[in-house]
């Protein structure tokens, strides 16, 4: 193109239209070509550092801080802590490149990836809530290993309920579901794995349970469907949240020196608000599918002195009896009518 312009077989304006440059830029290329041959068309910036490059001392300081304090943090979380706690301002992708060069981060290309058929999100908030328990060393070596019950809205990715419990049990799911429904209302359906809490595994089990677990019977009374996934990939939304929480939540607990479930449960509402502000997305349909919470408002709080030997929940949880005390602790002092 430049040669044709120099041979006067093509005008600079027409050449600029063909390559998407102005006539002035074509003139500059012609001058460079006449002086330095084809090598003159190469940008002089090639091989040189960018004019917007951060100073080397900023890079060294950022990498040193991450290596010392946040070696197992991802680039996004590490960048937030550098800005909030150390007043080091650096872009996320810039920090990602620095950490990869320093051997503190593994890029996606270096990781082995598995491909699974995606399941599209539901349309409305409250239409489907994925629930699962994640057993992990949430307090690292500062406290006992425990389980985190996680409720994630499928349409928005919002954390709807989090609770630290000793183990994944029906009693703890009752407590968490009660707290969830009182605060946010009834979802259309829960999506879970095939744990015995959610599904009766005995072949041909019918009788009084009609093939449903106690938790399933309680949800039936509340007109909430329970759907059991056939594989972990089917409920990938909550599985990926587990991975995120094992990274971000563990480190937030570490920074606050929280070492037990009571302190962790007190911090979880603050963590959920921050998480939802950062990562929740709007639903495709603005309609809120959450049901009424009128049944939860009719809870009668019974003083401990008047607590019976067992607590029967005849309305919300039909014919399900919970001992006042058990090996996992006290169910509380609530009775639903």
CORBEL-V87050 format. One line per field, one symbol per residue. phi: phi as a letter, one per 30 degrees, with the letter a starting at -180 (. if undefined). burial: # if it has 24 or more other ideal C-beta (glycine too) atoms within 12 Angstrom, else .. Layout:
phi->???
burial->???
This chain:
phi->.ddddddicaddddddddcibddddddddddddddbieddddddddicdddcddedddddddddddddcbdcddedddddddddcbhccbddddddddddddicbcddddcdcccbddcddddcdidbbdbacbdaddchcdbddaccdbcbdddciddcabadbdadbdeddddddddddddbjdddacbbdcdddcbdcddidbhddhicdddddddddcicdbccddadddcdeddddeddddcddedddddchdbbdddddddeedddddddddcdbdddcddcddddcddddcdcdceddcdddbcccdcdbdhcccedbbdcjddjbcbcc
burial->##..#......#..#..........#..##..........#.................#..##.##...#..##########.....#.#...###.##....##...............##.###########.#.##......#####################################.##########.#.####...........###########.#.####....######.##.###########...#..#..##.##..##..##......#.....###...##..............#.#..##..#.#........##.###.
